[in-house]
Amino acid sequence: MPMIDFSAVKYHFSMLIIHFSVMMIDFSAVKYHFSMPIIHFSVMMVHFSVVKYHFQNE
């Protein structure tokens, strides 16, 4: 195999690895972004039910 071909293959594989790692980072960011409102909403629901329970017992 010529040297030029080998460097092209190496470049191609490094590009794929970089692309894949960027996609993985992007995916985890999206997952984190979507989980934050869900966590926030559930915490608010728990807080609201605690407040409601507190007022019912007054």
Long-range contacts (C-beta under 8 A, 24 or more apart in sequence): none
